[in-house]
Each structure stands twice: as C-alpha cells, then as structure tokens.
Amino acid sequence: MILEQLPLTRQVDLVFKEIKEELGQLTSGTVFIQIRNNTVGKFGVKHLPLASKGGELEVSGQGLSATHFQSFRQMAIDSLKYKKHWTHGEILFDFTLKQNMLYASVQFESNYNMSNLTHAKAL
C-alpha cells in the first residue's frame, strides 16, 4: 500500500486502527499525527499511564470503550474538513474520559519552510 495515494482521511483512519488497543487502556492523553506532503509519517499517543494519589501509584484504569473509540475516531476524521491550505504539520487530538463521557479536542499546527518560499519565487 502506498500512503501517498491514500486520502488523508483514510490515513487517519489507519492510524486510529493501529492505536485502538492502546487507547482501550487509557482514560486520557493526546494522539499526535505528523504530516509531510499530506502524508502521515510519525504518529502515536502521549499519555500518563500512572497517577499518584496520596503517595500511592495507581494505573489509569479502564480506557476507551468501543463506542468511545468509534466516536473519537470519527471526530478525528471529521476534523480534517477544517485543515486548509497546508501540507506539512502536526495534528493533536486531546481526549479524556470523565464519568464515562468522552471529551475530545483537536489542534492543528501548520509548518512552512522559508527556503521553499524564496526558492519558488526566484523561479
């Protein structure tokens, strides 16, 4: 499979399928996806697997259910409608479970390279 030939929405879908098991163990964190030329490169999950309460370490607990996962995945795919006019950058999807309710947000980071801009204008 050649990633460059897949739409970005399909690539994000593949990312979420790859990290599904990990998300099933987490109650909060950030999914990050790095993009270059509208192609997913590096991706993963940033999270704190342990928390301290009263000096005792506790595992974060039951993670995203199948329903939570589907909702989160669909939100991530739908958010790509708001990505405009950039091909390089990073997308961050923050999530947390509170009282069995999933809360999620998205942050786009676009990256540009000045040498590409000045080189293109010189031509």
N, CA and C atoms as an extended XYZ file, in Angstrom:
369
Properties=species:S:1:pos:R:3:atomname:S:1:resname:S:1:resid:I:1 pbc="F F F"
N         0.846       -1.177        0.000 N   MET     1
C         0.000        0.000        0.000 CA  MET     1
C         0.894        1.243        0.000 C   MET     1
N         0.630        2.165       -0.874 N   ILE     2
C         1.391        3.399       -0.977 CA  ILE     2
C         0.576        4.509       -0.321 C   ILE     2
N         1.091        5.026        0.810 N   LEU     3
C         0.352        6.021        1.583 CA  LEU     3
C         0.052        7.286        0.800 C   LEU     3
N         0.993        7.720       -0.038 N   GLU     4
C         0.796        8.961       -0.786 CA  GLU     4
C        -0.449        8.911       -1.667 C   GLU     4
N        -0.881        7.719       -2.036 N   GLN     5
C        -2.042        7.572       -2.904 CA  GLN     5
C        -3.356        7.532       -2.127 C   GLN     5
N        -3.280        7.398       -0.796 N   LEU     6
C        -4.487        7.356        0.025 CA  LEU     6
C        -4.874        8.757        0.477 C   LEU     6
N        -6.170        9.065        0.491 N   PRO     7
C        -6.590       10.361        1.039 CA  PRO     7
C        -6.189       10.452        2.514 C   PRO     7
N        -5.968       11.665        2.997 N   LEU     8
C        -5.559       11.867        4.378 CA  LEU     8
C        -6.593       11.291        5.348 C   LEU     8
N        -7.871       11.361        5.010 N   THR     9
C        -8.899       10.794        5.884 CA  THR     9
C        -8.697        9.293        6.074 C   THR     9
N        -8.346        8.599        5.025 N   ARG    10
C        -8.105        7.150        5.117 CA  ARG    10
C        -6.844        6.866        5.925 C   ARG    10
N        -5.826        7.709        5.763 N   GLN    11
C        -4.599        7.544        6.534 CA  GLN    11
C        -4.865        7.718        8.037 C   GLN    11
N        -5.677        8.719        8.394 N   VAL    12
C        -6.022        8.939        9.802 CA  VAL    12
C        -6.828        7.753       10.329 C   VAL    12
N        -7.705        7.213        9.522 N   ASP    13
C        -8.451        6.023        9.903 CA  ASP    13
C        -7.493        4.865       10.212 C   ASP    13
N        -6.487        4.680        9.379 N   LEU    14
C        -5.491        3.625        9.609 CA  LEU    14
C        -4.699        3.871       10.894 C   LEU    14
N        -4.370        5.130       11.181 N   VAL    15
C        -3.663        5.467       12.412 CA  VAL    15
C        -4.495        5.021       13.614 C   VAL    15
N        -5.770        5.377       13.613 N   PHE    16
C        -6.628        5.033       14.750 CA  PHE    16
C        -6.803        3.524       14.891 C   PHE    16
N        -6.879        2.819       13.792 N   LYS    17
C        -6.975        1.355       13.877 CA  LYS    17
C        -5.702        0.764       14.475 C   LYS    17
N        -4.559        1.354       14.179 N   GLU    18
C        -3.285        0.862       14.705 CA  GLU    18
C        -3.162        1.087       16.215 C   GLU    18
N        -3.706        2.189       16.721 N   ILE    19
C        -3.552        2.510       18.142 CA  ILE    19
C        -4.787        2.151       18.969 C   ILE    19
N        -5.744        1.474       18.372 N   LYS    20
C        -7.001        1.144       19.062 CA  LYS    20
C        -6.770        0.406       20.373 C   LYS    20
N        -5.923       -0.600       20.366 N   GLU    21
C        -5.679       -1.385       21.575 CA  GLU    21
C        -5.078       -0.520       22.684 C   GLU    21
N        -4.147        0.345       22.315 N   GLU    22
C        -3.537        1.237       23.307 CA  GLU    22
C        -4.575        2.179       23.907 C   GLU    22
N        -5.451        2.747       23.071 N   LEU    23
C        -6.483        3.657       23.561 CA  LEU    23
C        -7.458        2.947       24.499 C   LEU    23
N        -7.647        1.660       24.308 N   GLY    24
C        -8.516        0.883       25.183 CA  GLY    24
C        -7.976        0.759       26.594 C   GLY    24
N        -6.727        1.145       26.802 N   GLN    25
C        -6.098        1.093       28.121 CA  GLN    25
C        -6.007        2.474       28.789 C   GLN    25
N        -6.391        3.528       28.056 N   LEU    26
C        -6.139        4.895       28.528 CA  LEU    26
C        -7.422        5.662       28.800 C   LEU    26
N        -7.370        6.507       29.836 N   THR    27
C        -8.508        7.374       30.156 CA  THR    27
C        -8.271        8.814       29.703 C   THR    27
N        -7.028        9.124       29.316 N   SER    28
C        -6.734       10.462       28.796 CA  SER    28
C        -5.390       10.430       28.073 C   SER    28
N        -5.185       11.436       27.242 N   GLY    29
C        -3.925       11.533       26.529 CA  GLY    29
C        -4.064       12.391       25.294 C   GLY    29
N        -3.051       12.299       24.445 N   THR    30
C        -3.018       13.057       23.194 CA  THR    30
C        -2.548       12.137       22.077 C   THR    30
N        -3.345       12.034       21.035 N   VAL    31
C        -2.933       11.326       19.824 CA  VAL    31
C        -2.280       12.375       18.928 C   VAL    31
N        -1.059       12.092       18.466 N   PHE    32
C        -0.396       13.036       17.582 CA  PHE    32
C        -0.137       12.375       16.226 C   PHE    32
N        -0.287       13.186       15.177 N   ILE    33
C        -0.048       12.726       13.813 CA  ILE    33
C         0.790       13.783       13.110 C   ILE    33
N         1.976       13.395       12.664 N   GLN    34
C         2.833       14.315       11.923 CA  GLN    34
C         2.626       14.091       10.432 C   GLN    34
N         2.489       15.194        9.712 N   ILE    35
C         2.150       15.152        8.289 CA  ILE    35
C         3.220       15.881        7.477 C   ILE    35
N         3.603       15.257        6.375 N   ARG    36
C         4.530       15.884        5.417 CA  ARG    36
C         3.995       15.572        4.025 C   ARG    36
N         3.789       16.605        3.215 N   ASN    37
C         3.206       16.447        1.873 CA  ASN    37
C         1.883       15.697        1.921 C   ASN    37
N         1.041       16.053        2.906 N   ASN    38
C        -0.271       15.423        3.100 CA  ASN    38
C        -0.196       13.912        3.279 C   ASN    38
N         0.930       13.435        3.806 N   THR    39
C         1.120       12.014        4.084 CA  THR    39
C         1.499       11.856        5.547 C   THR    39
N         0.824       10.948        6.232 N   VAL    40
C         1.142       10.687        7.637 CA  VAL    40
C         2.509       10.031        7.715 C   VAL    40
N         3.328       10.563        8.589 N   GLY    41
C         4.628        9.967        8.873 CA  GLY    41
C         4.566        9.341       10.251 C   GLY    41
N         5.113       10.032       11.196 N   LYS    42
C         5.148        9.553       12.575 CA  LYS    42
C         3.808        9.838       13.252 C   LYS    42
N         3.378        8.897       14.096 N   PHE    43
C         2.164        9.095       14.884 CA  PHE    43
C         2.293        8.313       16.176 C   PHE    43
N         1.443        8.624       17.145 N   GLY    44
C         1.484        7.904       18.404 CA  GLY    44
C         0.571        8.535       19.430 C   GLY    44
N         0.764        8.104       20.684 N   VAL    45
C        -0.061        8.575       21.789 CA  VAL    45
C         0.854        9.037       22.915 C   VAL    45
N         0.583       10.235       23.418 N   LYS    46
C         1.272       10.740       24.602 CA  LYS    46
C         0.292       10.606       25.760 C   LYS    46
N         0.743        9.992       26.858 N   HIS    47
C        -0.158        9.818       27.990 CA  HIS    47
C         0.622        9.564       29.264 C   HIS    47
N        -0.067        9.671       30.353 N   LEU    48
C         0.492        9.365       31.664 CA  LEU    48
C        -0.190        8.089       32.150 C   LEU    48
N         0.486        6.953       32.083 N   PRO    49
C        -0.160        5.692       32.445 CA  PRO    49
C        -0.360        5.501       33.944 C   PRO    49
N         0.371        6.267       34.742 N   LEU    50
C         0.270        6.137       36.193 CA  LEU    50
C        -0.023        7.500       36.806 C   LEU    50
N        -0.790        7.494       37.889 N   ALA    51
C        -1.062        8.717       38.631 CA  ALA    51
C        -0.799        8.439       40.105 C   ALA    51
N        -0.455        9.457       40.832 N   SER    52
C        -0.187        9.307       42.255 CA  SER    52
C        -1.318        9.949       43.043 C   SER    52
N        -1.876        9.184       43.978 N   LYS    53
C        -2.930        9.697       44.843 CA  LYS    53
C        -2.556        9.328       46.274 C   LYS    53
N        -2.300       10.332       47.096 N   GLY    54
C        -1.898       10.076       48.469 CA  GLY    54
C        -0.574        9.336       48.565 C   GLY    54
N         0.311        9.552       47.601 N   GLY    55
C         1.605        8.903       47.614 CA  GLY    55
C         1.609        7.501       47.038 C   GLY    55
N         0.454        7.008       46.613 N   GLU    56
C         0.341        5.669       46.034 CA  GLU    56
C         0.163        5.777       44.515 C   GLU    56
N         0.901        4.964       43.788 N   LEU    57
C         0.758        4.943       42.330 CA  LEU    57
C        -0.468        4.120       41.952 C   LEU    57
N        -1.245        4.664       41.020 N   GLU    58
C        -2.430        3.973       40.527 CA  GLU    58
C        -2.376        3.930       39.009 C   GLU    58
N        -2.790        2.803       38.448 N   VAL    59
C        -2.917        2.684       36.996 CA  VAL    59
C        -4.138        3.493       36.584 C   VAL    59
N        -4.091        4.104       35.391 N   SER    60
C        -5.166        4.999       34.969 CA  SER    60
C        -6.533        4.329       34.899 C   SER    60
N        -6.597        3.029       34.718 N   GLY    61
C        -7.892        2.344       34.744 CA  GLY    61
C        -8.381        1.933       33.375 C   GLY    61
N        -9.647        1.586       33.322 N   GLN    62
C       -10.296        1.168       32.080 CA  GLN    62
C       -10.243        2.322       31.085 C   GLN    62
N        -9.865        2.026       29.859 N   GLY    63
C        -9.726        3.067       28.849 CA  GLY    63
C       -10.970        3.243       27.998 C   GLY    63
N       -10.757        3.675       26.773 N   LEU    64
C       -11.871        3.938       25.859 CA  LEU    64
C       -12.598        2.645       25.513 C   LEU    64
N       -13.910        2.694       25.585 N   SER    65
C       -14.735        1.567       25.153 CA  SER    65
C       -14.806        1.579       23.624 C   SER    65
N       -15.403        0.559       23.062 N   ALA    66
C       -15.570        0.512       21.601 CA  ALA    66
C       -16.382        1.707       21.110 C   ALA    66
N       -17.403        2.089       21.861 N   THR    67
C       -18.230        3.239       21.485 CA  THR    67
C       -17.428        4.540       21.573 C   THR    67
N       -16.678        4.700       22.660 N   HIS    68
C       -15.829        5.890       22.799 CA  HIS    68
C       -14.825        5.958       21.645 C   HIS    68
N       -14.200        4.809       21.353 N   PHE    69
C       -13.199        4.762       20.289 CA  PHE    69
C       -13.803        5.189       18.954 C   PHE    69
N       -14.963        4.645       18.604 N   GLN    70
C       -15.605        4.984       17.320 CA  GLN    70
C       -15.927        6.473       17.246 C   GLN    70
N       -16.410        7.022       18.347 N   SER    71
C       -16.737        8.451       18.391 CA  SER    71
C       -15.475        9.304       18.229 C   SER    71
N       -14.406        8.932       18.922 N   PHE    72
C       -13.139        9.661       18.855 CA  PHE    72
C       -12.546        9.585       17.452 C   PHE    72
N       -12.540        8.386       16.876 N   ARG    73
C       -12.020        8.178       15.529 CA  ARG    73
C       -12.797        9.018       14.511 C   ARG    73
N       -14.114        9.020       14.615 N   GLN    74
C       -14.937        9.782       13.673 CA  GLN    74
C       -14.708       11.277       13.829 C   GLN    74
N       -14.544       11.758       15.076 N   MET    75
C       -14.255       13.168       15.311 CA  MET    75
C       -12.933       13.547       14.651 C   MET    75
N       -11.943       12.677       14.773 N   ALA    76
C       -10.635       12.947       14.169 CA  ALA    76
C       -10.751       13.043       12.646 C   ALA    76
N       -11.467       12.120       12.046 N   ILE    77
C       -11.645       12.133       10.592 CA  ILE    77
C       -12.427       13.372       10.153 C   ILE    77
N       -13.520       13.673       10.871 N   ASP    78
C       -14.342       14.842       10.531 CA  ASP    78
C       -13.570       16.153       10.691 C   ASP    78
N       -12.634       16.201       11.635 N   SER    79
C       -11.890       17.443       11.875 CA  SER    79
C       -11.027       17.838       10.679 C   SER    79
N       -10.683       16.872        9.829 N   LEU    80
C        -9.841       17.179        8.671 CA  LEU    80
C       -10.510       18.150        7.701 C   LEU    80
N       -11.823       18.310        7.802 N   LYS    81
C       -12.538       19.293        6.975 CA  LYS    81
C       -12.062       20.715        7.271 C   LYS    81
N       -11.478       20.913        8.459 N   TYR    82
C       -11.036       22.242        8.877 CA  TYR    82
C        -9.560       22.491        8.588 C   TYR    82
N        -8.875       21.507        8.061 N   LYS    83
C        -7.469       21.655        7.666 CA  LYS    83
C        -7.470       22.320        6.288 C   LYS    83
N        -6.917       23.516        6.204 N   LYS    84
C        -6.957       24.275        4.958 CA  LYS    84
C        -5.568       24.722        4.521 C   LYS    84
N        -5.252       24.526        3.274 N   HIS    85
C        -4.116       25.162        2.593 CA  HIS    85
C        -2.747       24.853        3.179 C   HIS    85
N        -2.567       23.761        3.898 N   TRP    86
C        -1.222       23.398        4.349 CA  TRP    86
C        -1.022       21.902        4.177 C   TRP    86
N         0.224       21.542        3.916 N   THR    87
C         0.548       20.145        3.619 CA  THR    87
C         1.540       19.540        4.605 C   THR    87
N         2.154       20.397        5.439 N   HIS    88
C         3.141       19.942        6.416 CA  HIS    88
C         2.711       20.427        7.801 C   HIS    88
N         2.817       19.560        8.794 N   GLY    89
C         2.493       19.985       10.152 CA  GLY    89
C         2.159       18.820       11.053 C   GLY    89
N         1.395       19.129       12.081 N   GLU    90
C         1.031       18.122       13.072 CA  GLU    90
C        -0.402       18.362       13.525 C   GLU    90
N        -1.096       17.282       13.815 N   ILE    91
C        -2.441       17.365       14.366 CA  ILE    91
C        -2.412       16.667       15.723 C   ILE    91
N        -2.974       17.341       16.728 N   LEU    92
C        -3.048       16.796       18.074 CA  LEU    92
C        -4.510       16.608       18.455 C   LEU    92
N        -4.839       15.410       18.903 N   PHE    93
C        -6.182       15.099       19.365 CA  PHE    93
C        -6.107       14.790       20.852 C   PHE    93
N        -6.550       15.723       21.690 N   ASP    94
C        -6.570       15.506       23.131 CA  ASP    94
C        -7.879       14.817       23.505 C   ASP    94
N        -7.797       13.895       24.475 N   PHE    95
C        -9.011       13.224       24.923 CA  PHE    95
C        -8.940       12.917       26.410 C   PHE    95
N       -10.099       12.831       27.024 N   THR    96
C       -10.205       12.406       28.416 CA  THR    96
C       -11.579       11.798       28.652 C   THR    96
N       -11.615       10.829       29.520 N   LEU    97
C       -12.871       10.210       29.951 CA  LEU    97
C       -13.201       10.732       31.344 C   LEU    97
N       -14.398       11.255       31.502 N   LYS    98
C       -14.870       11.707       32.805 CA  LYS    98
C       -16.293       11.200       32.978 C   LYS    98
N       -16.510       10.424       34.022 N   GLN    99
C       -17.819        9.848       34.318 CA  GLN    99
C       -18.395        9.154       33.082 C   GLN    99
N       -17.534        8.371       32.439 N   ASN   100
C       -17.874        7.588       31.246 CA  ASN   100
C       -18.293        8.445       30.044 C   ASN   100
N       -17.948        9.725       30.059 N   MET   101
C       -18.227       10.631       28.941 CA  MET   101
C       -16.889       11.000       28.306 C   MET   101
N       -16.803       10.881       26.980 N   LEU   102
C       -15.584       11.221       26.258 CA  LEU   102
C       -15.579       12.695       25.891 C   LEU   102
N       -14.509       13.379       26.252 N   TYR   103
C       -14.284       14.767       25.853 CA  TYR   103
C       -13.045       14.772       24.973 C   TYR   103
N       -13.123       15.461       23.845 N   ALA   104
C       -12.001       15.479       22.914 CA  ALA   104
C       -11.896       16.849       22.242 C   ALA   104
N       -10.668       17.185       21.851 N   SER   105
C       -10.442       18.426       21.109 CA  SER   105
C        -9.334       18.176       20.094 C   SER   105
N        -9.244       19.091       19.150 N   VAL   106
C        -8.228       18.958       18.094 CA  VAL   106
C        -7.444       20.258       17.982 C   VAL   106
N        -6.153       20.131       17.685 N   GLN   107
C        -5.299       21.294       17.451 CA  GLN   107
C        -4.474       21.025       16.204 C   GLN   107
N        -4.503       21.982       15.273 N   PHE   108
C        -3.695       21.890       14.061 CA  PHE   108
C        -2.444       22.747       14.207 C   PHE   108
N        -1.340       22.235       13.717 N   GLU   109
C        -0.105       23.012       13.635 CA  GLU   109
C         0.382       22.919       12.197 C   GLU   109
N         0.386       24.044       11.500 N   SER   110
C         0.891       24.051       10.127 CA  SER   110
C         2.353       24.466       10.148 C   SER   110
N         3.153       23.846        9.277 N   ASN   111
C         4.578       24.170        9.172 CA  ASN   111
C         4.888       24.613        7.747 C   ASN   111
N         5.681       25.661        7.651 N   TYR   112
C         6.119       26.180        6.359 CA  TYR   112
C         7.632       26.313        6.390 C   TYR   112
N         8.250       26.344        5.213 N   ASN   113
C         9.698       26.447        5.117 CA  ASN   113
C        10.027       27.657        4.246 C   ASN   113
N        10.695       28.634        4.821 N   MET   114
C        11.007       29.874        4.111 CA  MET   114
C        11.888       29.622        2.880 C   MET   114
N        12.793       28.659        2.960 N   SER   115
C        13.657       28.405        1.808 CA  SER   115
C        12.836       27.910        0.614 C   SER   115
N        11.779       27.164        0.866 N   ASN   116
C        10.900       26.736       -0.231 CA  ASN   116
C        10.180       27.927       -0.845 C   ASN   116
N         9.766       28.865       -0.006 N   LEU   117
C         9.043       30.034       -0.465 CA  LEU   117
C         9.947       30.933       -1.310 C   LEU   117
N        11.130       31.223       -0.832 N   THR   118
C        12.031       32.104       -1.584 CA  THR   118
C        12.553       31.433       -2.847 C   THR   118
N        12.765       30.115       -2.802 N   HIS   119
C        13.209       29.394       -3.991 CA  HIS   119
C        12.114       29.403       -5.065 C   HIS   119
N        10.888       29.210       -4.679 N   ALA   120
C         9.777       29.178       -5.631 CA  ALA   120
C         9.586       30.558       -6.280 C   ALA   120
N         9.754       31.634       -5.518 N   LYS   121
C         9.561       32.982       -6.059 CA  LYS   121
C        10.704       33.371       -6.985 C   LYS   121
N        11.889       32.787       -6.775 N   ALA   122
C        13.048       33.097       -7.618 CA  ALA   122
C        12.871       32.500       -9.014 C   ALA   122
N        12.101       31.430       -9.101 N   LEU   123
C        11.891       30.798      -10.405 CA  LEU   123
C        10.929       31.614      -11.177 C   LEU   123
